[in-house]
């Protein structure tokens, strides 16, 4: 399916109802309903910001705007699981570079950095609502900076780790979906795996998940993937690898031969492992 044939997803409900009035009937769409089953021909009735009916050959209601989409694909809004779209979002509420791709929800707070405190950021979004939904992780580096200030080129002490746990629990109550790390970056690179495991246990207790820009993306990249699995196993938390990036010639072309092993180990150890790319989230 070519991108030019894709009708913007559930965000379309808001855009169409805004431009065409409160009541809209979309006729002759190819509907991808988000369940994973094959697309099917349908009509879709929209009232305000809600979908009222989906089915074949819906009849127009009085006063309803009718749009014939001539077989264009209609899908639920896409979720961008790795986004830095919060940058400047409050100054560009239409978020056209995101919404025009069919993305209606972005996951921010990636690579160990997040807005802090999250409650204040969410309050800003509620007061000045953008055209897209925003979900956030809490950044590991953000926690370290709050507790350790600029003295980051070392492992945390037990006292500092205890303070980070308290802050993380508070951010999770404010609505964070879990913990993100950027272990390749200097703010977090000197943390121990044990530190990350202990924080991940806090996230797991709130039903969160762990997502990581891993510690090394070159010669030791597979050791970094081992670390992700260890965190998932010891913290009993779903884990996601942000980038499958094999950044040295020594590791080029090894993804297809090495990555299935990680899924086999994850399955054996009952670790929910997922992989993410910049515009896609997928399972092997």
Residue frames relative to the residue before (quaternion, step in Angstrom):
aa qw qx qy qz dx dy dz
X 1.0000 0.0000 0.0000 0.0000 0.00 0.00 0.00
X 0.3322 -0.7613 0.5254 0.1844 3.58 -0.66 1.08
X 0.6139 -0.5833 0.3880 0.3638 3.55 -1.12 0.73
X 0.6331 0.5522 -0.3471 0.4169 3.60 1.03 -0.71
X 0.6897 0.4666 -0.2790 0.4782 3.58 1.19 -0.35
X 0.5784 0.5969 -0.3703 0.4149 3.58 1.27 0.15
X 0.2729 -0.7387 0.5990 0.1450 3.54 -0.78 1.08
X 0.5425 -0.6292 0.4375 0.3442 3.58 -0.86 0.94
X 0.5455 -0.7089 0.3671 0.2553 3.55 -0.92 1.03
X 0.8524 -0.1123 0.0640 0.5067 3.56 -1.02 -0.78
X 0.5314 0.5937 -0.4116 0.4424 3.58 1.21 -0.33
X 0.5380 0.6258 -0.3839 0.4142 3.56 1.24 -0.49
X 0.5669 0.6030 -0.3857 0.4078 3.58 1.08 -0.68
X 0.6907 0.4719 -0.2722 0.4756 3.55 0.87 -1.01
X 0.6910 0.4974 -0.2911 0.4365 3.58 0.86 -0.97
X 0.6870 0.4776 -0.2899 0.4647 3.57 0.90 -0.91
X 0.6736 0.4945 -0.3109 0.4529 3.58 0.85 -0.93
X 0.6300 0.5341 -0.3324 0.4553 3.56 1.14 -0.66
X 0.7607 0.4053 -0.2108 0.4610 3.57 0.91 -0.95
X 0.7831 0.3506 -0.1612 0.4877 3.59 1.06 -0.67
X 0.6496 -0.4750 0.3518 0.4781 3.60 1.18 -0.08
X 0.7167 -0.5050 0.2897 0.3839 3.53 -1.31 0.21
X 0.7904 0.2929 -0.1336 0.5211 3.60 1.00 -0.78
X 0.0484 0.8063 -0.5802 0.1045 3.57 -0.64 1.18
X 0.1219 -0.7532 0.6414 0.0803 3.55 -1.11 0.77
X 0.1746 -0.7665 0.6128 0.0805 3.55 -0.69 1.14
X 0.1308 -0.8084 0.5723 0.0428 3.57 -0.65 1.12
X 0.8653 0.1664 -0.1081 0.4604 3.50 -1.31 0.58
X 0.3378 0.6991 -0.5566 0.2956 3.56 0.63 1.15
X 0.3530 -0.6564 0.6099 0.2693 3.53 -1.32 0.37
X 0.1760 -0.8621 0.4733 0.0431 3.55 -0.16 1.33
X 0.1202 -0.7231 0.6783 0.0512 3.53 -0.93 1.07
X 0.1990 -0.8640 0.4531 0.0932 3.59 -0.14 1.26
X 0.5940 -0.6165 0.3555 0.3751 3.60 1.25 0.08
X 0.5847 0.5945 -0.3730 0.4068 3.59 1.23 -0.07
X 0.5520 -0.6115 0.3928 0.4087 3.58 1.25 -0.33
X 0.5640 0.5850 -0.4126 0.4117 3.59 1.19 -0.14
X 0.6933 -0.4895 0.3317 0.4119 3.55 -1.28 0.33
X 0.5529 -0.6096 0.4426 0.3560 3.60 -1.10 0.62
X 0.1060 -0.7908 0.6007 0.0506 3.55 -1.20 0.51
X 0.5522 -0.6104 0.4601 0.3328 3.55 -1.22 0.58
X 0.1561 0.7928 -0.5714 0.1437 3.58 -0.88 0.90
X 0.3168 -0.6526 0.6355 0.2644 3.48 -1.48 0.05
X 0.1717 -0.7875 0.5874 0.0730 3.56 -1.14 0.66
X 0.1887 -0.7829 0.5864 0.0871 3.57 -0.82 1.06
X 0.1054 -0.7965 0.5954 0.0069 3.56 -0.86 1.07
X 0.0340 -0.7611 0.6474 0.0214 3.54 -1.05 0.87
X 0.8128 -0.0370 -0.0161 0.5812 3.58 -0.46 1.19
X 0.7682 -0.2965 0.2516 0.5085 3.56 -0.66 -1.13
X 0.6411 0.5251 -0.3222 0.4577 3.59 1.20 0.32
X 0.3766 -0.6713 0.5893 0.2454 3.55 -1.22 0.64
X 0.2233 -0.8181 0.5207 0.0989 3.59 -0.55 1.15
X 0.8212 -0.0204 0.0648 0.5665 3.57 0.97 -0.78
X 0.0682 -0.7479 0.6592 0.0383 3.52 -1.25 0.69
X 0.3869 0.7175 -0.5134 0.2684 3.57 -0.77 0.95
X 0.6138 -0.5521 0.4058 0.3921 3.55 -1.27 0.14
X 0.8804 0.0859 -0.0416 0.4645 3.54 -1.18 0.68
X 0.1406 0.7845 -0.5852 0.1493 3.59 0.75 1.02
X 0.3638 -0.7423 0.5248 0.2034 3.56 -0.97 0.89
X 0.5313 -0.6433 0.4404 0.3316 3.61 -0.92 0.85
X 0.3305 -0.7137 0.5848 0.1987 3.54 -1.11 0.77
X 0.6485 -0.5169 0.3704 0.4184 3.59 -1.16 0.42
X 0.8343 0.2003 -0.1646 0.4866 3.55 -0.93 0.95
X 0.5329 0.6483 -0.3957 0.3730 3.57 1.29 -0.01
X 0.3871 -0.6885 0.5614 0.2469 3.58 -1.04 0.82
X 0.1596 -0.7956 0.5812 0.0611 3.57 -0.80 1.04
X 0.0435 -0.7840 0.6193 0.0007 3.54 -0.90 1.01
X 0.2338 -0.7499 0.6051 0.1301 3.56 -0.80 1.05
X 0.2000 -0.8267 0.5196 0.0806 3.58 -0.47 1.23
X 0.3513 -0.8037 0.4453 0.1799 3.58 1.32 0.19
X 0.7693 -0.4136 0.1990 0.4444 3.56 0.86 0.99
X 0.3730 0.7108 -0.5125 0.3047 3.59 1.18 0.28
X 0.4882 -0.6628 0.4874 0.2913 3.56 -1.15 0.65
X 0.1139 -0.7652 0.6319 0.0473 3.55 -1.04 0.88
X 0.0190 0.8127 -0.5779 0.0717 3.57 -0.75 1.07
X 0.5892 -0.5140 0.4555 0.4256 3.58 -1.23 0.28
X 0.6260 -0.5480 0.3946 0.3900 3.54 -1.17 0.53
X 0.4475 -0.6940 0.4996 0.2617 3.56 -1.01 0.84
X 0.2942 -0.7219 0.6007 0.1775 3.55 -1.22 0.65
X 0.2257 -0.7557 0.6026 0.1216 3.56 -0.71 1.10
X 0.2536 -0.8295 0.4856 0.1084 3.56 -0.23 1.32
X 0.7620 0.1936 -0.1641 0.5958 3.59 1.24 -0.12
X 0.2015 0.7960 -0.5342 0.2011 3.54 -0.08 1.30
X 0.1819 -0.7249 0.6501 0.1369 3.49 -1.29 0.59
X 0.2844 0.8254 -0.4451 0.1993 3.53 1.27 0.54
X 0.5124 0.6399 -0.4353 0.3722 3.60 1.22 -0.09
X 0.5547 0.6165 -0.3947 0.3957 3.57 1.20 -0.41
X 0.8437 0.0705 -0.0923 0.5241 3.56 -0.47 1.19
X 0.3972 0.7509 -0.4665 0.2465 3.59 1.24 -0.02
X 0.6693 0.5070 -0.3098 0.4461 3.60 0.95 -0.81
X 0.6797 0.4426 -0.2858 0.5103 3.59 1.27 -0.27
X 0.7520 0.2337 -0.1461 0.5987 3.58 1.31 -0.10
X 0.0911 -0.8742 0.4751 0.0421 3.53 0.58 1.21
X 0.5935 0.5651 -0.3792 0.4297 3.62 1.13 -0.42
X 0.1304 -0.8331 0.5252 0.1144 3.60 1.19 -0.56
X 0.0731 0.8696 -0.4861 0.0454 3.55 1.02 0.87
X 0.6389 0.5347 -0.3498 0.4284 3.61 0.98 -0.69
X 0.6780 0.4407 -0.2767 0.5192 3.58 1.27 -0.37
X 0.7285 0.4605 -0.2639 0.4332 3.58 0.65 -1.10
X 0.6442 0.5305 -0.3346 0.4378 3.61 1.06 -0.63
X 0.6184 0.5003 -0.3551 0.4911 3.58 1.27 -0.07
X 0.5729 -0.5904 0.3819 0.4211 3.58 1.27 -0.04
X 0.4978 0.6365 -0.4349 0.3974 3.60 1.28 0.13
X 0.0815 -0.8195 0.5671 0.0177 3.57 -0.73 1.05
X 0.7571 0.2086 -0.1590 0.5984 3.60 1.30 -0.13
X 0.0899 -0.7858 0.6096 0.0538 3.57 -0.93 0.90
X 0.2777 -0.7183 0.6154 0.1683 3.53 -1.19 0.74
X 0.0622 -0.8101 0.5828 -0.0157 3.56 -0.50 1.24
X 0.6126 0.5307 -0.4203 0.4081 3.57 -1.30 -0.08
X 0.3393 0.7856 -0.4496 0.2561 3.54 1.15 0.70
X 0.8361 0.2764 -0.1772 0.4395 3.53 -1.41 0.22
X 0.7181 -0.4865 0.2445 0.4334 3.56 1.10 0.70
X 0.6963 0.4165 -0.2733 0.5167 3.62 1.25 -0.03
X 0.0812 0.7974 -0.5922 0.0825 3.57 -0.88 0.95
X 0.6094 -0.5203 0.4434 0.4017 3.53 -1.32 0.29
X 0.0027 -0.8059 0.5903 -0.0453 3.56 -0.91 0.92
X 0.5303 -0.2964 -0.7884 0.0968 1.50 -1.63 1.90
X 0.5938 -0.6261 0.3830 0.3298 3.54 -1.02 0.85
X 0.5972 0.5811 -0.3720 0.4089 3.58 1.02 -0.72
X 0.6596 0.5036 -0.3123 0.4623 3.59 0.98 -0.79
X 0.6437 0.5141 -0.3239 0.4653 3.58 1.00 -0.80
X 0.6493 0.5023 -0.3172 0.4749 3.59 0.94 -0.83
X 0.6265 0.5329 -0.3383 0.4572 3.60 1.03 -0.73
X 0.6264 0.5242 -0.3302 0.4730 3.58 1.06 -0.73
X 0.6593 0.5032 -0.3085 0.4658 3.58 0.96 -0.85
X 0.6567 0.5068 -0.3146 0.4615 3.58 0.98 -0.77
X 0.6784 0.4862 -0.2889 0.4689 3.58 1.04 -0.77
X 0.7751 0.1428 -0.0642 0.6122 3.59 1.13 -0.67
X 0.1168 -0.8713 0.4734 0.0557 3.54 0.44 1.26
X 0.3090 -0.7291 0.5763 0.2018 3.60 -0.88 0.91
X 0.6453 -0.5468 0.3835 0.3708 3.55 -1.33 0.18
X 0.7191 0.3771 -0.2314 0.5358 3.59 1.26 -0.17
X 0.5015 -0.6124 0.5120 0.3337 3.54 -1.32 0.29
X 0.1646 -0.7856 0.5920 0.0729 3.56 -1.12 0.71
X 0.0214 -0.7533 0.6573 -0.0016 3.55 -0.92 1.02
X 0.1527 -0.8255 0.5410 0.0501 3.58 -1.03 0.66
X 0.3363 -0.6514 0.6407 0.2284 3.46 -1.37 0.56
X 0.3588 -0.6585 0.5814 0.3157 3.58 -1.30 -0.05
X 0.3982 -0.7683 0.4633 0.1913 3.54 -0.78 1.07
X 0.5116 -0.6438 0.4904 0.2887 3.54 -1.00 0.91
X 0.6666 0.4868 -0.3095 0.4722 3.60 0.89 -0.88
X 0.6067 0.5518 -0.3516 0.4515 3.58 1.05 -0.70
X 0.6505 0.4997 -0.3136 0.4783 3.58 0.96 -0.82
X 0.6533 0.5138 -0.3205 0.4544 3.57 0.91 -0.89
X 0.6655 0.5110 -0.3087 0.4480 3.58 0.93 -0.88
X 0.6416 0.5288 -0.3261 0.4498 3.57 1.04 -0.75
X 0.7511 0.3893 -0.2013 0.4937 3.58 1.01 -0.81
X 0.7985 0.3234 -0.1398 0.4881 3.59 0.89 -0.95
X 0.3627 -0.7444 0.4737 0.2998 3.56 1.35 -0.06
X 0.7925 -0.2809 0.2104 0.4988 3.63 -0.71 -1.00
X 0.5448 0.6152 -0.3944 0.4113 3.58 1.29 0.01
X 0.2034 0.8547 -0.4410 0.1831 3.53 0.74 1.16
X 0.6083 0.5932 -0.3569 0.3882 3.59 1.18 -0.27
X 0.6485 0.4226 -0.3257 0.5429 3.54 0.90 1.03
X 0.5896 -0.5268 0.4574 0.4069 3.54 -1.33 0.10
X 0.5219 -0.6222 0.4764 0.3370 3.57 -1.16 0.51
X 0.4669 -0.6252 0.5363 0.3216 3.55 -1.28 0.39
X 0.6694 -0.4829 0.3604 0.4346 3.58 -1.23 0.23
X 0.6389 0.5214 -0.3246 0.4633 3.60 1.04 -0.74
X 0.6628 0.4935 -0.3052 0.4733 3.59 0.95 -0.83
X 0.6368 0.5208 -0.3293 0.4635 3.57 1.00 -0.79
X 0.6270 0.5341 -0.3370 0.4561 3.59 0.98 -0.77
X 0.6548 0.4998 -0.3094 0.4750 3.59 1.00 -0.81
X 0.6336 0.5233 -0.3335 0.4620 3.59 1.01 -0.76
X 0.6213 0.5434 -0.3410 0.4499 3.57 1.00 -0.74
X 0.6456 0.5162 -0.3191 0.4636 3.57 0.97 -0.84
X 0.6702 0.4905 -0.2990 0.4700 3.59 0.92 -0.90
X 0.6400 0.5263 -0.3243 0.4565 3.58 0.98 -0.84
X 0.6464 0.5138 -0.3262 0.4602 3.59 0.89 -0.85
X 0.6511 0.5145 -0.3163 0.4597 3.57 0.99 -0.80
X 0.6720 0.4908 -0.2994 0.4668 3.59 0.95 -0.86
X 0.6167 0.5287 -0.3435 0.4715 3.58 1.09 -0.63
X 0.6445 0.5002 -0.3218 0.4805 3.60 1.01 -0.73
X 0.6459 0.5215 -0.3149 0.4600 3.57 1.15 -0.60
X 0.6980 -0.5007 0.2631 0.4392 3.58 1.25 -0.15
X 0.4057 0.6942 -0.4970 0.3264 3.60 1.20 0.22
X 0.4185 -0.7316 0.4925 0.2170 3.56 -1.07 0.78
X 0.7879 -0.1968 0.1372 0.5672 3.58 1.21 -0.17
X 0.6141 -0.5595 0.4362 0.3458 3.53 -1.36 -0.29
X 0.1028 -0.7716 0.6238 0.0707 3.56 -1.00 0.86
X 0.1167 -0.7817 0.6078 0.0775 3.55 -1.16 0.64
X 0.1353 -0.7241 0.6663 0.1157 3.48 -1.37 0.46
X 0.0625 -0.8780 0.4742 0.0203 3.54 0.62 1.20
X 0.5759 0.5686 -0.3842 0.4444 3.58 1.24 -0.18
X 0.6677 0.5106 -0.2930 0.4557 3.58 1.17 -0.56
X 0.6459 -0.6039 0.3118 0.3477 3.54 -1.07 0.84
X 0.6004 0.5865 -0.3809 0.3878 3.64 1.03 -0.62
X 0.7972 0.2638 -0.1227 0.5290 3.57 1.13 -0.65
X 0.4857 0.7233 -0.4137 0.2641 3.56 1.21 -0.42
X 0.7230 0.4460 -0.2457 0.4669 3.57 1.07 -0.69
X 0.4510 0.6525 -0.4726 0.3841 3.57 1.24 0.22
X 0.4449 -0.6714 0.5188 0.2868 3.56 -1.18 0.52
X 0.6215 -0.5116 0.4244 0.4146 3.54 -1.26 0.32
X 0.6157 0.5651 -0.3432 0.4288 3.57 1.03 -0.78
X 0.6166 0.5423 -0.3390 0.4591 3.59 1.04 -0.74
X 0.6858 0.4778 -0.2818 0.4712 3.55 0.90 -0.94
X 0.6134 0.5450 -0.3455 0.4553 3.59 1.03 -0.74
X 0.6781 0.4978 -0.3012 0.4491 3.59 0.84 -0.95
X 0.6597 0.4792 -0.3110 0.4884 3.60 0.98 -0.74
X 0.6389 0.5321 -0.3280 0.4484 3.58 1.02 -0.77
X 0.5892 0.5616 -0.3694 0.4483 3.58 1.12 -0.57
X 0.6205 0.5277 -0.3366 0.4725 3.59 1.07 -0.71
X 0.6594 0.4988 -0.3032 0.4738 3.57 0.95 -0.90
X 0.6437 0.5311 -0.3208 0.4480 3.59 0.97 -0.85
X 0.6424 0.5439 -0.3276 0.4292 3.58 0.98 -0.79
X 0.7043 0.4133 -0.2531 0.5187 3.58 1.24 -0.43
X 0.5766 -0.6054 0.3712 0.4040 3.58 1.26 0.20
X 0.4578 0.7071 -0.4328 0.3211 3.58 1.23 0.35
X 0.3303 -0.7126 0.5717 0.2372 3.53 -1.34 -0.05
X 0.4086 -0.7013 0.5422 0.2172 3.53 -1.35 0.30
X 0.0192 -0.7892 0.6136 -0.0146 3.57 -0.90 0.96
X 0.0652 -0.8514 0.5196 -0.0303 3.58 -0.78 1.00
X 0.2381 -0.6213 0.7259 0.1743 3.43 -1.28 0.83
X 0.3478 -0.8372 0.3804 0.1829 3.51 -0.06 1.38
X 0.7205 -0.5102 0.2981 0.3629 3.53 -1.34 0.40
X 0.7944 0.0345 0.0017 0.6064 3.60 1.07 -0.65
X 0.1394 -0.8022 0.5771 0.0635 3.58 -0.93 0.89
X 0.6100 0.5348 -0.3457 0.4715 3.57 1.26 0.36
X 0.8622 -0.0249 0.0041 0.5059 3.61 -0.77 -0.94
X 0.7518 0.3646 -0.2055 0.5096 3.61 1.08 -0.66
X 0.2582 0.8101 -0.5000 0.1644 3.58 1.19 0.41
X 0.6823 0.4878 -0.3133 0.4454 3.61 0.93 -0.76
X 0.5717 0.5388 -0.3802 0.4881 3.57 1.19 -0.41
X 0.6258 0.5341 -0.3308 0.4623 3.57 1.10 -0.71
X 0.6450 0.4985 -0.3205 0.4825 3.58 1.02 -0.74
X 0.5910 0.5502 -0.3580 0.4689 3.58 1.10 -0.65
X 0.6426 0.5305 -0.3195 0.4511 3.57 0.99 -0.84
X 0.6249 0.5346 -0.3389 0.4570 3.60 0.99 -0.81
X 0.6663 0.4931 -0.3037 0.4697 3.58 0.91 -0.90
X 0.6262 0.5310 -0.3420 0.4570 3.58 0.99 -0.76
X 0.6439 0.5168 -0.3231 0.4625 3.60 0.93 -0.86
X 0.6634 0.5038 -0.3063 0.4608 3.57 0.93 -0.85
X 0.6714 0.5119 -0.2868 0.4527 3.53 0.98 -0.92
X 0.7560 0.4102 -0.2265 0.4571 3.60 0.77 -1.02
X 0.7212 0.4036 -0.2486 0.5051 3.59 1.11 -0.60
X 0.3190 -0.7613 0.5007 0.2608 3.60 1.30 -0.19
X 0.4838 0.6489 -0.4213 0.4091 3.53 0.86 1.06
X 0.4968 -0.6127 0.5022 0.3544 3.64 -1.05 0.61
X 0.1446 -0.8085 0.5688 0.0442 3.57 -0.98 0.87
X 0.1095 -0.7798 0.6149 0.0426 3.52 -1.18 0.66
X 0.2744 -0.7313 0.6039 0.1589 3.55 -1.00 0.90
X 0.4280 -0.7431 0.4529 0.2439 3.56 -0.57 1.18
X 0.8177 0.0405 0.0137 0.5740 3.60 0.75 -0.98
X 0.2061 -0.6912 0.6694 0.1779 3.54 -1.05 0.77
X 0.1741 0.7988 -0.5378 0.2057 3.51 0.29 1.35
X 0.0988 -0.7848 0.6115 0.0197 3.56 -0.50 1.22
X 0.0651 -0.9048 0.4201 -0.0242 3.50 0.29 1.38
X 0.6891 0.3908 -0.3165 0.5217 3.60 1.10 0.45
X 0.6252 -0.5684 0.3753 0.3810 3.57 -1.12 0.63
X 0.5820 0.5997 -0.3656 0.4098 3.58 1.16 -0.60
X 0.7750 0.3482 -0.1718 0.4986 3.59 1.09 -0.69
X 0.4035 0.7241 -0.4820 0.2838 3.59 1.20 -0.04
X 0.8532 0.1913 -0.1605 0.4580 3.53 -1.22 0.73
X 0.5456 0.6363 -0.3983 0.3725 3.60 1.20 0.32
X 0.4349 0.7284 -0.4574 0.2666 3.60 1.22 -0.21
X 0.7080 0.4812 -0.2859 0.4306 3.59 0.77 -1.00
X 0.7181 0.4353 -0.2622 0.4754 3.59 1.07 -0.63
X 0.7470 0.4168 -0.2244 0.4669 3.59 1.08 -0.65
X 0.6587 0.5647 -0.3369 0.3657 3.62 0.89 -0.83
X 0.5999 0.5561 -0.3988 0.4144 3.67 0.93 -0.59
X 0.5748 0.5888 -0.3738 0.4280 3.59 1.13 -0.61
X 0.6717 0.5073 -0.3137 0.4394 3.59 0.91 -0.86
X 0.6494 0.4920 -0.3230 0.4815 3.57 1.04 -0.66
X 0.6235 0.5260 -0.3432 0.4655 3.58 1.08 -0.66
X 0.6600 0.4918 -0.3058 0.4785 3.59 0.96 -0.85
X 0.6416 0.5247 -0.3282 0.4531 3.57 0.96 -0.85
X 0.6553 0.5041 -0.3117 0.4683 3.57 0.95 -0.84
X 0.6439 0.5289 -0.3165 0.4534 3.56 0.97 -0.86
X 0.7647 0.3715 -0.1790 0.4951 3.55 0.96 -0.94
X 0.4509 -0.7177 0.4280 0.3137 3.59 1.33 0.23
X 0.4062 0.6641 -0.5042 0.3739 3.53 0.95 1.00
X 0.3252 -0.7299 0.5700 0.1915 3.57 -0.83 1.02
X 0.0045 -0.8231 0.5637 -0.0688 3.58 -0.25 1.32
X 0.0167 0.7772 -0.6287 0.0193 3.55 -0.95 0.93
X 0.2872 -0.7261 0.5995 0.1757 3.53 -1.31 0.43
X 0.1145 -0.7942 0.5934 0.0633 3.56 -1.08 0.68
X 0.1275 -0.7274 0.6637 0.1188 3.48 -1.27 0.57
X 0.7561 -0.4353 0.2234 0.4347 3.59 -1.24 0.31
X 0.8161 0.1559 -0.0782 0.5510 3.60 0.96 -0.73
X 0.7524 0.3208 -0.2206 0.5313 3.59 1.14 0.40
X 0.1479 -0.7396 0.6480 0.1057 3.50 -1.23 0.60
X 0.0982 0.8346 -0.5304 0.1122 3.59 -0.59 1.05
X 0.3010 -0.7164 0.6009 0.1875 3.49 -1.36 0.39
X 0.2998 -0.7230 0.5872 0.2063 3.56 -1.19 0.55
